[in-house]
Amino acid sequence: MIDDLVPCILKMNSIKLPLGVLSEEVNFACEAKIWKEMEERLRHTAPSEACVFVLTRPSRGNSRTTIILREIIWPRAGEVIATPHCLEISADYISRALDAAVDAGELTGIVLVHTHPDTEYGKGVGVFSYRDNWYETRLFPTITLQRPKAISGSIVIGNEPHDVDARIWWDNGGGLGTQPAQVIRIVGPEVTFLETPHSVWSDHPDPEVMDRSTRLWGKEGRRKLQNIRVGIVGVGGTGSITLFSLATMGVGKIRTWDKDIIKKENLHRMLGATKNMIGKLKVEALAPVIRAIATADPFEFEPIPTWGTTVEGLNGLKDCDVVFCCVDRLAPRVPLDRFAYAHLIPIIDIASWVHPSNRIIDAIMTHAHVLSPGIPCAWCKQTLTSLRLMREAQGNQQGIENRAPYGIPLEQIDGVEPSVLALNLAGVGLALLEFMQVALKVTDRTPRDLKLFLPEWELDESDLDSLTDCQTENDTGLGDTVRINPVY
Amino acid sequence: MAVPDPLLAGISELSEESGHRFEITDNPVEGTDLYVVYVESHPFPASYTVASGVLGFRVPRNFPDACPEDAFFIQPHTVKLREPDTVRQSIDIHRASSNGDFLKGTKLGGEPALVFSWHIWNKVIWNRNRHTLVDHYTHCLRRFDSPEHD
């Protein structure tokens, strides 16, 4: 018997994977509740291995391809035979998964997730075995056949929760290609990052620099901040404060979008802006200062002089792990809200609003919203409403439909609201607390949003739940298959 | 900047459903992000001094996320009632006034618009996933059928 196995094992050891490069970085992402359901049920069969097919959608950015796990297709009785050493997957199960993927659209791929539990022979490790390689080089030609737009893949889960390996498989036109993934992101109200053996994350070379922060979020937290990529859409009143804060607190990769130039009227509330910068692009003018103050090492800063909600901007956002929305209008919040859920990239939305009356504040509000799976979207929380968007579109004719029919002249407004550094600082402060929670989970619960009200001097959190027919949340995890209308 | 696709699709559906050839201005009204959706020759109620003319409304660039404005207009702006309204004793159309800025900067802006208040979306809230320009137009037309002094 053993003699029979020897040639087979030797054959497996000699398997050469058809390695290729689809993009610079490869990630997997999964909504937290889906990952939890999948992982719990798969682990339940230990010490036998277990497996499941999951339908996926791609989220392809400029430098990163993310494969989003979505619909779990559980095997029926008899479709998988599992032992502590191997799995036997029936043709019926493969065929059923393939049919489901074809029905879901040409971008829909299939990921095979399986476990390596501890057995009496040793510890289960989250690394692909020779047998896995051997099996997958036979499975994926079938799965990727004539489906060039679909990216498939496989994940192996070891006995420890964070012990995983992952890779993608795709039809590269001339044959099969495979590329290791570096990170799996589990996204709910918070993001958990699982590094694979191919992760390129690095530690800060001089941890003493970050000592006081590390005392709160630990070495793991420091490592996350050093390696995740944070996007900032808009670097004006709130965006510049966010940018300076993130660079100071040790975020290692920051990408910013803003097409605006610095004007003299920006100086009183835009951190880092000087008189010499007037007339220069905001993102480019701030770049040298940001690079000088950054505490992460290495530090990567990408200033992009375009709006973050254009087609190009939205593509670049797909490379980020968390995004700050620091725009001053409602309209760009529509695509960003949809983006956060479709691509599983949490967005922290900051806005301030002041209503002065004879220089006395009679209403003031600054808010920081978390937009991420498991938390109601901006429509459900009524930050976005069709009426408010219409009012914004009325520009300098706001309320005309209520006045013009009665011959009442329009109030003269120029559409520019007050903006005050102190209020912006408060909003960014709330947003940074939320960022610490989303990225580092420093408390048990992520707030839906935080709002500071004056003249009440109250901090409030929305109690609005998700609507049952919320399209944004229904499209969670659908990645590039969701059409998002850009805003210029 | 080109008119967004969802707006063009909405106009195409409206033309098909209404039997009128609706058009859209090339650019938004000056100082706003509102395009004008209109039909050149639309029948008016028999009680008006003019049998037909332009009928339209303003729609935000980011339709259907943003709802159409809760109003509509007709041209010429000089349209009156043939007979005085029995309640108000006036030939002015009730809750409608001429406005020179409503279509400013668009191809229709050379002449003022007679802007109607109608509170179209007060009782039913615009649902961006369900309502269409056909719903908006249908609501507008109800104004013509309602009692003049309403």
Interface residues (C-beta under 8 A of the other chain):
Chain A: A331 V334 L384 S386 L387 L389 M390 E392 A393 Q394 G395 N396 Q397 I400 E401 N402 A404 P405 Y406 G407 L410 D469 Q471 N485 V487 Y488
Chain B: M1 P4 D5 P6 V29 G31 T32 D33 L34 P60 R61 N62 P64 D65 A66 C67 P68 E69 D70 A71 R95 A96 S97 S98 N99 D101 F102 V115 F116 S117 W121 I125 W126 N127 R128 N129
